[in-house]
Amino acid sequence: MSPDPTRGAMRIAVLVVAGIAVLCVLIVAVAWLAAFERTNGGQVAVIRNGGPFDNNRIRGTLPEASSRTNIGLFSHAHKYPSQQRFYKISSNAQESDSGLVDRVQVPTSDGVNVDIEGTVYFRLNTDPAVLKDFDNKFGTRTFNGEHPYDGDGGFANFLNTIIRPVIDNNLRKEIGSVRGADVNPSIALVQNQGDPSKVSADQGQKANQRIAEVERAVNVGLEQDIKDQLGGDYLVDIRFTMNKVVPPPEIQGAINRAQAAFAGVSQAQAKLRKAEIEARANEVRQRGYERCPSCARIDLLKAIPSTLKTFAPGAGFSITP
């Protein structure tokens, strides 16, 4: 009796269907397990719908340090930092948020270019409604190839592209209203042809006060300008601290040369002063010897080194211990 080909075909069909069913179950199981998400301390998340048959609208948000939550099949969690952040401008590439040797070069009111290094402190507004709006406006865009929710690098790219120009503009405006010597006392030394006598003794204290005034002015303008740039209160608790005000290399070189010259002049003046004092002392001593010749002889004997065996100053006079 020959085998029934129909039954063999049916058996293959059943196996294929069963395999497809098992595969579908596995896909659903994996997707269901992946549908659970949570945030760590210092993180919040915006949840967006996903999948082939769903829209891409915002589904909801997760608070900081949330428990594991089902966010829906194929949904995406856009995680953002919730703790205080800072954006640092530094000539040290390892400290700079741009990852490069970084500083803001701006001219003062008297035309001196100075390099500014500082830090902007801020926090992302984690109010759910504001956070959703932020994700709609900026989470759907890429900055230097990354989204703002793509870790620290992605958020830093967002800051470099959107926030950094606002910082530069505020510093340019405020530094442009002060003189170079007002924010760096050493510049006054160069502007006075290296003569330290023309530099005010309290120049350093005045510079610190002026820097504090510039910081306050930057903070007032920066918060409003960032709000205007972003179109909302997405970044809050904004505060700028100025770390350094450094002249460009050519001016710094002039400052170093002026300070070195001043040190040389001071040393020469000290030597001259010492010589003048010694000359006066010798004059006084000589007048004393003229009044007391024996005192001169006594001092002369005291000055004889202990290692000297014979002292014969002349005129038949000698001393041998």
LINTA-V833477 format. One record per residue. N is the residue number from 1. D_CENTER is the distance of its C-alpha to the mean C-alpha in whole Angstrom. Layout:
# LINTA-V833477
n=(N;N)
d_center=(D_CENTER;D_CENTER)
This chain:
# LINTA-V833477
n=(1;2;3;4;5;6;7;8;9;10;11;12;13;14;15;16;17;18;19;20;21;22;23;24;25;26;27;28;29;30;31;32;33;34;35;36;37;38;39;40;41;42;43;44;45;46;47;48;49;50;51;52;53;54;55;56;57;58;59;60;61;62;63;64;65;66;67;68;69;70;71;72;73;74;75;76;77;78;79;80;81;82;83;84;85;86;87;88;89;90;91;92;93;94;95;96;97;98;99;100;101;102;103;104;105;106;107;108;109;110;111;112;113;114;115;116;117;118;119;120;121;122;123;124;125;126;127;128;129;130;131;132;133;134;135;136;137;138;139;140;141;142;143;144;145;146;147;148;149;150;151;152;153;154;155;156;157;158;159;160;161;162;163;164;165;166;167;168;169;170;171;172;173;174;175;176;177;178;179;180;181;182;183;184;185;186;187;188;189;190;191;192;193;194;195;196;197;198;199;200;201;202;203;204;205;206;207;208;209;210;211;212;213;214;215;216;217;218;219;220;221;222;223;224;225;226;227;228;229;230;231;232;233;234;235;236;237;238;239;240;241;242;243;244;245;246;247;248;249;250;251;252;253;254;255;256;257;258;259;260;261;262;263;264;265;266;267;268;269;270;271;272;273;274;275;276;277;278;279;280;281;282;283;284;285;286;287;288;289;290;291;292;293;294;295;296;297;298;299;300;301;302;303;304;305;306;307;308;309;310;311;312;313;314;315;316;317;318;319;320;321)
d_center=(89;86;83;82;79;78;77;75;73;73;71;69;68;67;65;63;63;62;59;57;58;56;53;53;53;50;48;48;48;44;43;44;42;39;40;38;34;32;29;27;25;22;24;26;28;30;33;35;39;39;42;45;47;44;42;38;38;36;38;36;33;32;30;27;29;32;35;37;38;40;38;41;42;40;38;34;31;28;25;22;20;21;19;16;13;9;7;4;4;4;8;8;9;9;6;6;8;10;11;11;10;9;9;11;14;17;20;21;24;26;25;22;19;16;12;10;6;5;5;9;11;14;17;20;23;25;29;31;32;29;27;30;30;26;28;30;28;25;26;29;27;25;22;22;25;23;24;21;23;23;20;16;17;19;17;14;16;18;14;14;18;18;15;13;16;17;13;14;18;17;15;17;20;19;18;21;23;22;23;21;22;22;18;18;21;22;22;26;27;27;28;31;32;31;33;31;34;33;30;30;30;27;25;22;23;23;20;18;21;20;16;17;20;17;15;18;19;16;16;20;20;17;19;22;21;19;23;25;23;23;27;26;24;23;19;20;18;16;14;11;9;9;7;9;12;13;17;17;19;23;22;20;23;26;24;24;28;29;27;29;32;32;32;35;37;36;38;41;41;41;44;46;46;47;50;51;51;53;56;56;57;59;61;62;63;65;67;67;69;71;72;72;73;74;70;69;71;70;66;67;69;65;63;65;63;65;65;68;71;73;72;75;74;77;80;82;79;77;76;76;75)
